[in-house]
Amino acid sequence: MKDISIIIFSYPNEGRKLKKIVQSLVQSWKVACVQVTNYIHSYYMREGKLVKKQEKLVTCKLLESNTEAVISLIQSQHPYEVPEIILEKKMVNNEYADWVEESSRSKKK
């Protein structure tokens, strides 16, 4: 088993804008894979009122060495003033970790 990094963030239900950020992440060769989970419901308080938003949950698999670049890319393209970005380390099978490593090394600059 080997470690990989996982970045999870929520994104408003805006298909075209989300598609652009997902493509940027994958085409940058900084992430091996991006998965989008449709339609999560987020509840939070804003200005004293309960807000309910339909969002999508985005999961990125990458090398630890690419985390800062990926976080920066997400922040630069995310519409929220304060986007939720969660970084986790996960143990995965060796073959999958090798694939993540091969797929998230910068091929073109």
PASE-228971 format. One line per 10 residues: number of its first residue (from 0); for each residue x, y, z of N, C-alpha, C. Coordinates in steps of 0.1 Angstrom, whole numbers, plus 2048, in hexadecimal, padded with zeros to 3 digits. Atoms other than C-alpha are relative to their C-alpha. Example, Ala and Ser with C-alpha at 12.3 -4.5 7.8 and 13.67 -1.06 7.14 Angstrom:
REM PASE-228971
0) 809:7F4:800:87B:7D3:84E:809:80C:800 ~ 7F7:7F5:800:889:7F5:847:7F8:80B:808
//
This chain:
REM PASE-228971
0) 808:7F4:800:800:800:800:809:80C:800 ~ 7F9:7F4:801:80B:823:7F8:7F7:80C:802 ~ 808:7F3:7FE:800:847:800:7FD:807:7F3 ~ 803:7F6:80A:7EE:85E:7E8:7F9:80B:807 ~ 807:7F5:7FA:7DE:87F:7EE:7F2:801:7F9 ~ 80D:7FE:805:7B9:886:7EA:7FC:80E:803 ~ 806:7F3:7FE:7AA:8A9:7E6:7F1:7FF:7FD ~ 80E:800:802:785:8AD:7EB:7FB:80E:801 ~ 806:7F2:7FF:771:8CD:7E4:7F2:800:7FB ~ 80E:7FF:805:74D:8D7:7DF:800:80B:7F6
10) 801:7F6:80B:743:8EB:7C1:7F1:802:7FD ~ 80E:7FE:803:722:8FC:7B8:7FB:7F8:7F4 ~ 805:808:80B:70B:8EA:7A0:800:808:7F3 ~ 7FE:7F8:80C:719:8FD:782:808:7F7:7F6 ~ 7F9:80A:808:721:8E2:768:80B:805:7F7 ~ 7F5:7FB:80A:735:8F6:74E:80C:805:808 ~ 7F5:7FA:7F8:74A:908:768:808:7F4:807 ~ 7F9:80C:7F9:751:8E7:77B:808:7F8:7F6 ~ 7F9:807:80B:75A:8D6:75A:80D:806:7FD ~ 7F4:7F9:803:774:8F1:754:80B:7FD:80B
20) 7F7:802:7F5:784:8ED:776:805:7F1:800 ~ 7FC:80E:801:784:8C7:773:80A:7FD:7F5 ~ 7F7:802:80B:794:8C8:751:80E:807:803 ~ 7F4:7F9:7FC:7AE:8E1:75E:809:7F7:809 ~ 7F9:808:7F7:7B7:8CA:77A:807:7F4:7F9 ~ 7FB:80C:807:7BB:8AB:764:80A:803:7F6 ~ 7F7:7FC:80B:7CC:8BC:747:80D:806:805 ~ 7F4:7FB:7FA:7E5:8CC:75E:80A:7F5:804 ~ 7F8:80C:7FC:7F3:8A9:765:804:801:80F ~ 7FD:7FF:7F2:7F2:8B2:78A:7F7:7F6:808
30) 808:80A:7FA:7D6:899:792:7FF:7F4:7F7 ~ 802:80C:809:7D1:876:786:7F2:7FD:7FC ~ 80F:802:802:7AB:875:789:7F8:80A:808 ~ 80A:7F8:7F9:78E:88B:792:7F3:7F9:7FF ~ 80D:806:800:76D:87D:79C:7F6:80B:805 ~ 80A:7F7:7FC:74D:892:79F:7F4:7F9:804 ~ 80C:806:7FA:731:887:7B5:7F4:80A:7FF ~ 80B:7F7:802:710:897:7AB:7F7:802:80C ~ 80B:7FC:7F8:6F8:8A9:7C1:801:7FC:80F ~ 800:801:7F2:702:8AB:7E5:7F9:80C:805
40) 808:7F5:7FB:6EE:8C2:7FB:808:806:80C ~ 7F8:7F9:7F5:702:8DB:811:7F7:809:807 ~ 808:7F7:7F8:6F2:8ED:82E:80A:808:809 ~ 7F8:7F8:7F8:702:90A:840:7F9:80D:803 ~ 805:7F3:7FD:6FB:92B:851:808:80B:7FA ~ 7FA:7F4:806:702:94B:83F:7F7:80C:803 ~ 807:7F4:7FC:6F9:96D:84C:7F4:7FD:808 ~ 80B:803:7F7:6E3:95E:866:7F5:7F7:7FA ~ 80A:808:806:6CF:949:84E:805:7F2:7FB ~ 7FD:80D:805:6CF:924:845:800:800:7F1
50) 7FE:801:80E:6DC:91E:822:800:7F2:7FC ~ 7FF:80E:806:6D6:8FE:80E:804:802:7F2 ~ 7FB:7FF:80E:6EA:8FA:7EE:802:7F2:7FB ~ 7FD:80C:807:6EC:8DE:7D5:80E:802:7FA ~ 7F3:7FF:805:710:8D8:7CD:805:7F2:7FA ~ 7FA:80C:804:727:8BE:7BE:80D:7FE:808 ~ 7F4:803:7F9:743:8AD:7D0:80B:7FB:7F7 ~ 7F6:803:809:764:8AB:7BE:80C:7F9:808 ~ 7F6:808:7FA:77F:891:7C7:80C:7FF:7F6 ~ 7F4:800:808:7A3:894:7B9:80A:7F6:806
60) 7F5:809:7FC:7BE:879:7BB:80D:805:7FB ~ 7F3:7F9:804:7E2:886:7BA:80B:7FC:808 ~ 7F4:802:7F8:805:884:7C6:801:80C:80A ~ 7FF:7F5:7F6:80D:897:7E6:808:80C:7FB ~ 7F7:7F5:805:827:8AB:7D3:7F8:80A:7F8 ~ 808:7F7:808:80B:8BB:7BE:7F5:807:808 ~ 80B:7FB:7F8:7F4:8C5:7DB:7FF:80F:7FF ~ 801:7F1:800:7FD:8EA:7DC:7FC:805:7F3 ~ 804:7FC:80E:7FA:8EE:7B6:7F1:7FE:7FE ~ 80E:803:802:7D8:8DD:7B6:7F7:809:808
70) 808:7F7:7F8:7CB:8F1:7D3:800:80E:7FA ~ 7FF:7F3:806:7D7:911:7C2:7F7:801:7F4 ~ 809:801:80C:7C5:907:7A2:7F2:801:803 ~ 80E:801:7FB:7A5:8FF:7B4:7FC:80E:805 ~ 803:7F3:7FA:7A6:920:7C7:7FE:80B:7F5 ~ 800:7F6:80A:7AD:934:7A8:7F3:800:7F7 ~ 80B:802:809:78F:926:795:7F2:7FE:807 ~ 80C:803:7F8:776:920:7B1:7F8:80D:802 ~ 809:7F3:7FF:758:939:7B3:7FE:804:80F ~ 802:7FC:7F2:756:938:7D9:80B:809:806
80) 7F6:7F7:7FA:768:953:7ED:809:7F7:809 ~ 7F9:809:7F7:772:937:806:7FC:7F2:7FC ~ 803:80E:804:772:915:7F4:804:7F6:80B ~ 7FC:80C:7F7:772:8F5:809:80A:7F8:7F8 ~ 7F6:809:806:791:8E2:800:806:7F7:80B ~ 7FC:80A:7F6:799:8C2:814:80B:7F8:7FA ~ 7F5:808:804:7BA:8B1:811:801:7F3:809 ~ 7FF:80D:7F8:7BD:88C:81C:80C:7F8:7FA ~ 7F7:80A:804:7D8:872:81A:7F9:7F2:801 ~ 807:80D:800:7CC:84F:811:80A:7F5:7FC
90) 7F8:80C:804:7DD:82D:80F:7F8:7F9:7F5 ~ 807:808:80B:7D5:81B:7EE:809:7F5:7FC ~ 7F8:80B:805:7E1:7FC:7DD:80B:805:7F7 ~ 7F4:7FC:807:803:7FE:7CD:7FE:803:7F1 ~ 802:7FE:80F:7F7:7FB:7A9:7F8:80D:7FE ~ 807:7F4:802:7DE:817:7AD:809:80C:803 ~ 7F7:7F5:7FD:7F8:82D:7BE:80A:803:7F5 ~ 7F7:7FE:80B:810:827:7A1:7F9:807:7F4 ~ 807:7F9:80B:7F5:831:788:7FE:80E:803 ~ 801:7F2:7FC:7EE:851:79C:80D:807:7FD
100) 7F3:7FA:802:813:858:79B:803:803:7F1 ~ 7FE:7FF:80E:816:852:776:7F7:80A:7F9 ~ 80A:7F7:806:7F6:865:76E:800:80F:805 ~ 800:7F2:7FB:7FE:884:782:80E:806:800 ~ 7F3:7F9:802:821:88C:778:7FF:809:7F4 ~ 801:7F6:80B:824:8AB:762:806:7FB:7F4 ~ 7FB:804:80D:827:89F:73E:804:80C:7F8 ~ 7FD:7F4:808:826:8C1:72F:800:80C:809 ~ 800:7F4:7F8:82E:8E3:73D:7FA:80B:7F9
//
